[in-house]
């Protein structure tokens, strides 16, 4: 993989940090996007009345949010809040 980033840095360690930051940013973006996709799938399943699918998606979302929080992609309280709100929506309909 080549990471093309404009570099203003002259120091070797600063150049490395720029590359590492770009790589981690891409990973974090991917992780957040994946979570959003699963939340959309959960909402579609919930709206269509497919409770078993919605429960499966919620379990998957929960593990992905916990993993993202553990990796500091999102704040742990934000992850807990999202899980809580999704669970509440599921319980309300079920």
N, C-alpha and C positions, 0 to 999 in steps of 0.2 A: 504494500500500500504506500502510495506517495501522498503526502499531505502538502498541498500547495498553500502556503501562508506567506503573506508579505511580511518580511522581517526588517525591523529597524534596529534590532539588537546587534551588537558587535561581539559581546562576550559569549563564549561557548555555552556556558550554563544557561544563559538567558535564551539563547537560540533553542536549546533543548527544551526548556520550559514552554516555549511557544508551541513547539511540536506536540509535546505531551498534552498541553491544554487543548489544542485542536482535536487531538485524538479522543480525549475524555469528553469533550463537548459533543462530539459526534455520537459517542456511546450513550451519553445521557439523553440526547435528543431522541435517539432510537428507542431507548427504554421508555421515555415519557410518551412517545407516539404509540408504542405498543399498548401501553396502559389505556390511553384514550380510545384506541380501536376496540379493546375488549369492553370498555365501558359502553361504547355505542352498541356493540353486539348484545350486551346485557340489557340495555334499554329496549332494543328491538324485540328481544325474547320476552321481556316483561310486558310490552305493549301488545304482543300477539297472544299473551296468556300462556306461554310455554314455560311453566314454572320449573320443571326439571332442568331445562336448558339454562334458565336464568340462575338457578342455584349453582349449577356447574360453573357458569361464567363468574358468578360472585366468588366462588372458592378460588378460581384461577386469578381473578383480579386481586383478591386479598393477598395471595402469595406474591404476586408481582409487585404490589404496593409495598409489602413488607420488605422485599428484596431491594426495591428502589430506596426505601428509607434507610436500610442498613448500609447501602452504598453511598448515602448522602446525596442521592439524585434529587430527592424531595425531603422535606422535613418530616420527622416521624409523627408529629402531631397532625400534619396535613394528611398523611397517609391514613392515620387513625380516623380522622374526620371524614375522609372520603368513604372509607369502609363502612363507617357508622351510618352515613347518609344513604348509601346504597342498600345496606341491610334494612334500614327503616322503610325504604320504598318497597322492598320485597315483602316485608312483614305486613305492610299496609294493604297490599293487593292480595296476599295469600290468606 
